[in-house]
Amino acid sequence: MITGGFDFIAIMFGLCGLLVWVEQNRPSAFFKWFPSIVLVMFGSMALYTLGAWEMTDEVRTARAMVRDNLIPAMLFLMSLRFDLGIIKKLGVRLIMLFLASTLSIMIGFVVVHQAMGGLLGDETPLTFATMSAGWTGGTQNFVAVKEALAVTDAAMTYTLLMGALCYSVWLVIVIAMKPFKARVDRFLRARDEGLEDVLGKLHNVGTTATVDTPSLLLMIGVSLVVASASNHLGATLAASGWLNPMIWTIVISSLLGMAGAPTRLSRIGGSEEVSGIMLYVIVGLIGAEVSLAAVAQAPMYILSGFMILAVHAVLLLLAARALRMNLYLTGIASIANIGSAPSAAVVGAAYGKELVPVAVVMSLIGSMIGSFVGLSLAEVLVWLSAR
């Protein structure tokens, strides 16, 4: 059994490296439904359940230090991709469709939170808000909001299982809807005029600069310096009594990344690769104190997840009908929120390769607003619980 801090961190890196390597070098349909990012979390949970490590003071300290410093570094690097000029190319109708998808998810969490009442835990307002950040912006936003709201791993256990299981099922459903496009498009009154121009403008989205050792070292160095500065500045601002240090750290590191997006720094290779590594490690660290033995106690949470998705689906279809968008773009808008850039790209490719750029840009918008969605929803759900 592992009891040392460095040994624990080494196992986390090893787990992430092994699963990502297998996904890339032994491709199969299995990884389409259960990507390595999900397997890292479940793998970490499984190892903890089997007793691979003990949460000693040394392990807890190492875990907290690595996690809390990698989060702002990762957010800074990911925010370097938020080029508002590219997002403008998406077009008003597609942006409205994506935002309708985001809003429908938020409403779903509120409705189900109220409907389930006391059937869920006392910390449900915060755990739901945390999951809403993941379901509107991706794993990095989930991680950021979880730490900002100081939600314990024990409280997140059931909600994590809900999120992973429901997401996997939803991804399958969205892709499986492809044969029914004509029928659904009739209901949606789809009108595709003008969308060809949007696809043409997005043709070159996703191109990256050359990645080499100097660029990787630069991205690592700059991101860690930004993380350090954000932590110190966040602690200073939190001393005023408004918001906690982690919220300030998240906001500062994200804004610094967005400020760097129009500059030459964003055109240097390596940011995506380094931030991706950080994300995998952070996800592994989150699952490191969650026992899979809790699965049998989570049926109400899993039911809640599917109820949220049902509310989301109904509202999104109504919005798509009002905007006269087709099934493919509607499905991409949904997965770009609930999943992440890779899963949205998978759906886009499944529907048609020309739709992949739309999926990527929608995912970028989700990544940009996901943390703010989660923090805002936390305020709403806490207020509703106090009534």
KAKAKA-V596431 format. One record per residue. N is the residue number from 1. SS is DSSP state (a for helix, b for strand, c for the rest). NEAR is the number of other ideal C-beta (glycine too) atoms within 8 Angstrom. D_LAST is the distance of its C-alpha to the last C-alpha in Angstrom with 1 decimal. Layout:
BEGIN
n=N ss=SS near=NEAR d_last=D_LAST
n=N ss=SS near=NEAR d_last=D_LAST
END
This chain:
BEGIN
n=1 ss=c near=6 d_last=46.4
n=2 ss=b near=10 d_last=45.5
n=3 ss=c near=9 d_last=44.4
n=4 ss=c near=9 d_last=45.4
n=5 ss=a near=10 d_last=43.3
n=6 ss=a near=7 d_last=46.0
n=7 ss=a near=10 d_last=46.7
n=8 ss=a near=14 d_last=43.1
n=9 ss=a near=11 d_last=42.9
n=10 ss=a near=8 d_last=46.2
n=11 ss=a near=12 d_last=45.0
n=12 ss=a near=13 d_last=42.1
n=13 ss=a near=9 d_last=44.5
n=14 ss=a near=8 d_last=46.9
n=15 ss=a near=13 d_last=44.3
n=16 ss=a near=13 d_last=43.3
n=17 ss=a near=8 d_last=46.9
n=18 ss=a near=8 d_last=48.1
n=19 ss=a near=12 d_last=45.5
n=20 ss=a near=10 d_last=45.8
n=21 ss=a near=8 d_last=49.6
n=22 ss=a near=9 d_last=49.6
n=23 ss=a near=12 d_last=47.5
n=24 ss=a near=7 d_last=49.9
n=25 ss=a near=6 d_last=53.1
n=26 ss=c near=6 d_last=52.5
n=27 ss=c near=6 d_last=50.6
n=28 ss=c near=5 d_last=49.5
n=29 ss=c near=5 d_last=47.2
n=30 ss=a near=6 d_last=45.0
n=31 ss=a near=10 d_last=43.9
n=32 ss=a near=7 d_last=42.8
n=33 ss=a near=8 d_last=40.1
n=34 ss=c near=8 d_last=39.5
n=35 ss=c near=10 d_last=40.2
n=36 ss=a near=11 d_last=41.1
n=37 ss=a near=12 d_last=37.9
n=38 ss=a near=11 d_last=36.1
n=39 ss=a near=11 d_last=39.0
n=40 ss=a near=15 d_last=38.8
n=41 ss=a near=14 d_last=35.2
n=42 ss=a near=11 d_last=36.2
n=43 ss=a near=12 d_last=39.5
n=44 ss=a near=17 d_last=37.9
n=45 ss=a near=13 d_last=35.6
n=46 ss=a near=9 d_last=38.7
n=47 ss=a near=12 d_last=40.7
n=48 ss=a near=14 d_last=38.1
n=49 ss=a near=9 d_last=37.8
n=50 ss=c near=6 d_last=41.6
n=51 ss=c near=7 d_last=41.7
n=52 ss=c near=8 d_last=43.4
n=53 ss=b near=14 d_last=41.9
n=54 ss=c near=8 d_last=40.3
n=55 ss=c near=6 d_last=37.4
n=56 ss=c near=8 d_last=39.5
n=57 ss=a near=5 d_last=38.7
n=58 ss=a near=9 d_last=41.2
n=59 ss=a near=15 d_last=39.7
n=60 ss=a near=9 d_last=36.2
n=61 ss=a near=9 d_last=37.5
n=62 ss=a near=12 d_last=39.5
n=63 ss=a near=14 d_last=36.7
n=64 ss=a near=8 d_last=34.3
n=65 ss=a near=8 d_last=37.0
n=66 ss=a near=11 d_last=38.1
n=67 ss=a near=12 d_last=34.7
n=68 ss=a near=10 d_last=33.2
n=69 ss=a near=12 d_last=36.3
n=70 ss=a near=12 d_last=37.0
n=71 ss=a near=15 d_last=33.6
n=72 ss=a near=15 d_last=34.3
n=73 ss=a near=15 d_last=37.9
n=74 ss=a near=15 d_last=37.1
n=75 ss=a near=15 d_last=34.6
n=76 ss=a near=18 d_last=37.3
n=77 ss=a near=15 d_last=39.9
n=78 ss=a near=12 d_last=37.8
n=79 ss=a near=16 d_last=36.8
n=80 ss=c near=12 d_last=40.5
n=81 ss=c near=11 d_last=40.5
n=82 ss=c near=12 d_last=38.1
n=83 ss=c near=9 d_last=40.8
n=84 ss=a near=7 d_last=39.2
n=85 ss=a near=7 d_last=42.7
n=86 ss=a near=11 d_last=42.6
n=87 ss=a near=12 d_last=39.1
n=88 ss=a near=6 d_last=40.3
n=89 ss=c near=10 d_last=43.0
n=90 ss=c near=14 d_last=40.5
n=91 ss=c near=9 d_last=40.3
n=92 ss=a near=5 d_last=37.7
n=93 ss=a near=10 d_last=37.2
n=94 ss=a near=15 d_last=36.8
n=95 ss=a near=11 d_last=34.4
n=96 ss=a near=10 d_last=32.3
n=97 ss=a near=15 d_last=32.5
n=98 ss=a near=15 d_last=31.4
n=99 ss=a near=8 d_last=28.4
n=100 ss=a near=14 d_last=27.5
n=101 ss=a near=15 d_last=27.7
n=102 ss=a near=13 d_last=25.4
n=103 ss=a near=9 d_last=22.8
n=104 ss=a near=14 d_last=23.1
n=105 ss=a near=15 d_last=22.4
n=106 ss=a near=12 d_last=19.2
n=107 ss=a near=11 d_last=18.1
n=108 ss=a near=15 d_last=19.3
n=109 ss=a near=15 d_last=17.1
n=110 ss=a near=12 d_last=13.9
n=111 ss=a near=11 d_last=15.1
n=112 ss=a near=13 d_last=16.3
n=113 ss=a near=14 d_last=13.3
n=114 ss=a near=8 d_last=11.3
n=115 ss=a near=7 d_last=14.5
n=116 ss=a near=12 d_last=15.4
n=117 ss=a near=5 d_last=12.3
n=118 ss=a near=4 d_last=13.6
n=119 ss=a near=5 d_last=17.0
n=120 ss=c near=9 d_last=16.9
n=121 ss=c near=7 d_last=16.7
n=122 ss=c near=3 d_last=14.0
n=123 ss=c near=9 d_last=15.3
n=124 ss=a near=13 d_last=15.0
n=125 ss=a near=12 d_last=12.9
n=126 ss=a near=13 d_last=15.9
n=127 ss=a near=14 d_last=18.5
n=128 ss=a near=14 d_last=17.6
n=129 ss=a near=16 d_last=17.6
n=130 ss=a near=17 d_last=20.9
n=131 ss=a near=13 d_last=22.4
n=132 ss=a near=14 d_last=21.4
n=133 ss=a near=19 d_last=23.6
n=134 ss=a near=15 d_last=26.4
n=135 ss=a near=11 d_last=26.1
n=136 ss=a near=16 d_last=26.3
n=137 ss=a near=16 d_last=28.8
n=138 ss=c near=13 d_last=30.4
n=139 ss=a near=10 d_last=30.8
n=140 ss=a near=15 d_last=31.4
n=141 ss=a near=17 d_last=27.9
n=142 ss=a near=16 d_last=26.4
n=143 ss=a near=14 d_last=28.3
n=144 ss=a near=14 d_last=27.4
n=145 ss=a near=18 d_last=23.6
n=146 ss=a near=12 d_last=23.8
n=147 ss=a near=12 d_last=25.6
n=148 ss=a near=12 d_last=23.7
n=149 ss=c near=12 d_last=20.4
n=150 ss=c near=7 d_last=22.5
n=151 ss=c near=10 d_last=21.5
n=152 ss=c near=7 d_last=23.9
n=153 ss=a near=9 d_last=26.4
n=154 ss=a near=7 d_last=25.6
n=155 ss=a near=11 d_last=21.9
n=156 ss=a near=14 d_last=23.4
n=157 ss=a near=12 d_last=26.1
n=158 ss=a near=12 d_last=24.7
n=159 ss=a near=14 d_last=23.2
n=160 ss=a near=12 d_last=26.6
n=161 ss=a near=13 d_last=28.4
n=162 ss=a near=14 d_last=26.2
n=163 ss=a near=13 d_last=26.9
n=164 ss=a near=11 d_last=30.6
n=165 ss=a near=10 d_last=31.3
n=166 ss=a near=13 d_last=29.4
n=167 ss=a near=12 d_last=30.9
n=168 ss=a near=11 d_last=34.4
n=169 ss=a near=9 d_last=34.1
n=170 ss=a near=12 d_last=32.8
n=171 ss=a near=14 d_last=35.7
n=172 ss=a near=9 d_last=38.1
n=173 ss=a near=8 d_last=36.7
n=174 ss=a near=11 d_last=36.8
n=175 ss=a near=11 d_last=40.4
n=176 ss=a near=7 d_last=41.4
n=177 ss=a near=11 d_last=40.5
n=178 ss=a near=9 d_last=43.5
n=179 ss=a near=5 d_last=46.0
n=180 ss=a near=8 d_last=43.8
n=181 ss=a near=11 d_last=43.7
n=182 ss=a near=6 d_last=45.9
n=183 ss=a near=7 d_last=43.9
n=184 ss=a near=10 d_last=40.5
n=185 ss=a near=10 d_last=41.9
n=186 ss=a near=8 d_last=43.0
n=187 ss=a near=8 d_last=39.5
n=188 ss=a near=14 d_last=38.3
n=189 ss=c near=7 d_last=41.2
n=190 ss=c near=10 d_last=41.9
n=191 ss=c near=5 d_last=44.0
n=192 ss=c near=7 d_last=45.4
n=193 ss=c near=4 d_last=47.5
n=194 ss=c near=8 d_last=47.2
n=195 ss=a near=11 d_last=45.5
n=196 ss=a near=7 d_last=49.0
n=197 ss=a near=7 d_last=49.1
n=198 ss=a near=13 d_last=45.8
n=199 ss=a near=12 d_last=47.1
n=200 ss=a near=7 d_last=50.3
n=201 ss=a near=7 d_last=48.5
n=202 ss=c near=13 d_last=46.6
n=203 ss=c near=7 d_last=49.7
n=204 ss=c near=5 d_last=50.1
n=205 ss=c near=9 d_last=46.5
n=206 ss=c near=7 d_last=46.3
n=207 ss=c near=4 d_last=49.7
n=208 ss=c near=6 d_last=49.8
n=209 ss=c near=7 d_last=52.2
n=210 ss=c near=5 d_last=54.6
n=211 ss=c near=9 d_last=53.1
n=212 ss=c near=8 d_last=55.5
n=213 ss=a near=5 d_last=55.5
n=214 ss=a near=6 d_last=55.3
n=215 ss=a near=13 d_last=52.3
n=216 ss=a near=13 d_last=50.4
n=217 ss=a near=8 d_last=51.2
n=218 ss=a near=10 d_last=50.1
n=219 ss=a near=14 d_last=46.7
n=220 ss=a near=10 d_last=46.1
n=221 ss=a near=8 d_last=47.2
n=222 ss=a near=10 d_last=45.3
n=223 ss=a near=16 d_last=42.0
n=224 ss=a near=10 d_last=42.2
n=225 ss=a near=8 d_last=43.1
n=226 ss=a near=14 d_last=40.1
n=227 ss=a near=16 d_last=37.9
n=228 ss=a near=9 d_last=39.3
n=229 ss=a near=9 d_last=39.0
n=230 ss=a near=15 d_last=35.4
n=231 ss=a near=13 d_last=34.4
n=232 ss=a near=8 d_last=36.1
n=233 ss=a near=11 d_last=34.8
n=234 ss=a near=15 d_last=31.3
n=235 ss=a near=10 d_last=31.5
n=236 ss=a near=7 d_last=32.9
n=237 ss=a near=11 d_last=30.2
n=238 ss=a near=13 d_last=27.4
n=239 ss=c near=6 d_last=29.1
n=240 ss=c near=5 d_last=27.8
n=241 ss=c near=4 d_last=24.3
n=242 ss=c near=5 d_last=22.9
n=243 ss=c near=6 d_last=22.2
n=244 ss=c near=8 d_last=23.9
n=245 ss=a near=10 d_last=27.6
n=246 ss=a near=11 d_last=27.3
n=247 ss=a near=12 d_last=25.2
n=248 ss=a near=15 d_last=27.9
n=249 ss=a near=15 d_last=30.6
n=250 ss=a near=16 d_last=29.4
n=251 ss=a near=9 d_last=29.2
n=252 ss=a near=13 d_last=32.5
n=253 ss=a near=16 d_last=34.4
n=254 ss=a near=12 d_last=33.2
n=255 ss=a near=9 d_last=34.2
n=256 ss=a near=12 d_last=37.5
n=257 ss=a near=16 d_last=38.2
n=258 ss=a near=10 d_last=37.4
n=259 ss=a near=7 d_last=39.7
n=260 ss=a near=12 d_last=42.4
n=261 ss=a near=13 d_last=42.2
n=262 ss=c near=6 d_last=44.7
n=263 ss=c near=7 d_last=47.1
n=264 ss=a near=5 d_last=49.9
n=265 ss=a near=8 d_last=47.8
n=266 ss=a near=12 d_last=45.9
n=267 ss=a near=5 d_last=49.2
n=268 ss=c near=11 d_last=50.3
n=269 ss=c near=11 d_last=50.1
n=270 ss=c near=13 d_last=48.2
n=271 ss=a near=14 d_last=44.6
n=272 ss=a near=9 d_last=43.5
n=273 ss=a near=11 d_last=45.5
n=274 ss=a near=13 d_last=44.3
n=275 ss=a near=14 d_last=40.6
n=276 ss=a near=8 d_last=40.9
n=277 ss=a near=9 d_last=42.4
n=278 ss=a near=13 d_last=39.6
n=279 ss=a near=13 d_last=37.0
n=280 ss=a near=13 d_last=38.7
n=281 ss=a near=13 d_last=38.9
n=282 ss=a near=14 d_last=35.3
n=283 ss=a near=14 d_last=34.2
n=284 ss=a near=15 d_last=36.6
n=285 ss=a near=12 d_last=35.2
n=286 ss=a near=15 d_last=31.6
n=287 ss=a near=15 d_last=32.8
n=288 ss=a near=15 d_last=35.0
n=289 ss=a near=8 d_last=32.7
n=290 ss=c near=15 d_last=31.2
n=291 ss=c near=8 d_last=33.0
n=292 ss=a near=9 d_last=33.8
n=293 ss=a near=6 d_last=33.9
n=294 ss=a near=11 d_last=30.1
n=295 ss=a near=7 d_last=30.9
n=296 ss=a near=5 d_last=31.3
n=297 ss=a near=6 d_last=27.7
n=298 ss=c near=12 d_last=26.1
n=299 ss=a near=6 d_last=26.5
n=300 ss=a near=9 d_last=22.9
n=301 ss=a near=12 d_last=22.5
n=302 ss=a near=12 d_last=25.6
n=303 ss=a near=8 d_last=24.5
n=304 ss=a near=12 d_last=21.3
n=305 ss=a near=12 d_last=23.6
n=306 ss=a near=10 d_last=25.8
n=307 ss=a near=13 d_last=23.0
n=308 ss=a near=15 d_last=21.9
n=309 ss=a near=12 d_last=25.6
n=310 ss=a near=9 d_last=25.9
n=311 ss=a near=13 d_last=23.3
n=312 ss=a near=15 d_last=25.0
n=313 ss=a near=9 d_last=28.4
n=314 ss=a near=9 d_last=27.7
n=315 ss=a near=13 d_last=26.1
n=316 ss=a near=14 d_last=28.8
n=317 ss=a near=11 d_last=31.6
n=318 ss=a near=8 d_last=30.5
n=319 ss=a near=13 d_last=30.4
n=320 ss=a near=16 d_last=33.8
n=321 ss=a near=10 d_last=35.2
n=322 ss=a near=6 d_last=34.2
n=323 ss=a near=10 d_last=35.8
n=324 ss=c near=9 d_last=38.7
n=325 ss=c near=11 d_last=38.6
n=326 ss=c near=11 d_last=40.4
n=327 ss=a near=12 d_last=39.2
n=328 ss=a near=11 d_last=40.6
n=329 ss=a near=14 d_last=38.7
n=330 ss=a near=14 d_last=35.5
n=331 ss=a near=13 d_last=35.9
n=332 ss=a near=16 d_last=36.6
n=333 ss=a near=16 d_last=33.5
n=334 ss=a near=14 d_last=31.5
n=335 ss=a near=15 d_last=33.2
n=336 ss=a near=15 d_last=33.5
n=337 ss=a near=15 d_last=29.7
n=338 ss=a near=11 d_last=29.2
n=339 ss=c near=13 d_last=32.4
n=340 ss=c near=9 d_last=34.4
n=341 ss=a near=12 d_last=37.6
n=342 ss=a near=9 d_last=39.9
n=343 ss=a near=11 d_last=38.1
n=344 ss=a near=16 d_last=37.8
n=345 ss=a near=12 d_last=41.5
n=346 ss=a near=11 d_last=42.4
n=347 ss=a near=16 d_last=40.8
n=348 ss=a near=16 d_last=42.5
n=349 ss=a near=10 d_last=45.8
n=350 ss=a near=7 d_last=45.4
n=351 ss=a near=10 d_last=45.0
n=352 ss=c near=7 d_last=47.7
n=353 ss=a near=6 d_last=48.7
n=354 ss=a near=6 d_last=48.5
n=355 ss=a near=14 d_last=44.7
n=356 ss=a near=11 d_last=44.2
n=357 ss=a near=13 d_last=44.0
n=358 ss=a near=15 d_last=41.2
n=359 ss=a near=16 d_last=39.3
n=360 ss=a near=14 d_last=40.0
n=361 ss=a near=14 d_last=38.9
n=362 ss=a near=16 d_last=35.6
n=363 ss=a near=15 d_last=34.9
n=364 ss=a near=13 d_last=35.7
n=365 ss=a near=13 d_last=33.1
n=366 ss=a near=16 d_last=30.5
n=367 ss=a near=15 d_last=31.5
n=368 ss=a near=10 d_last=31.2
n=369 ss=a near=11 d_last=27.6
n=370 ss=a near=17 d_last=26.2
n=371 ss=a near=15 d_last=25.0
n=372 ss=a near=7 d_last=23.3
n=373 ss=a near=15 d_last=21.6
n=374 ss=a near=20 d_last=20.3
n=375 ss=a near=14 d_last=19.1
n=376 ss=a near=8 d_last=17.4
n=377 ss=a near=15 d_last=15.6
n=378 ss=a near=14 d_last=14.5
n=379 ss=a near=8 d_last=12.7
n=380 ss=a near=9 d_last=11.0
n=381 ss=a near=16 d_last=10.1
n=382 ss=a near=10 d_last=8.9
n=383 ss=a near=8 d_last=6.6
n=384 ss=a near=11 d_last=5.4
n=385 ss=a near=9 d_last=5.6
n=386 ss=a near=5 d_last=3.8
n=387 ss=c near=4 d_last=0.0
END
